[in-house]
Amino acid sequence: MADISFEEVAQLAEKLTKEEQAALIERLQQRVHPRRSGLTQEQVLAEFERRKANGEFENAESLYGKFAHPATDLADDSLLKTIHEIATEWEQELDEFFGDDKSA
């Protein structure tokens, strides 16, 4: 690629039509970010609105409370305690794996 500089490429790209520039941009973006689907937020929202208008979400089964455990206490203190226990569980597992011997 030593035969042509970035500046030369930029100057040549400016000579393209708007449609060709858009196609070039899309092509380069796909090369740099191959996992991107190419969809924009507007396209996704438009598809959601289309499906909603077609009634595709009208008979959706609600998951509210479906997996709730009856013994779960949702009081603030209890919930925060449970979240803390879950968040620090990995520390306890490491202690069990390596033992409580910190001198190693």
MODELLER restraints for C-alpha pairs under 7 A, 6 or more apart:
rsr = mdl.restraints
at = mdl.atoms
rsr.add(forms.Gaussian(group=physical.xy_distance, feature=features.Distance(at['CA:13:A'], at['CA:21:A']), mean=6.68, stdev=0.5))
rsr.add(forms.Gaussian(group=physical.xy_distance, feature=features.Distance(at['CA:73:A'], at['CA:79:A']), mean=6.89, stdev=0.5))
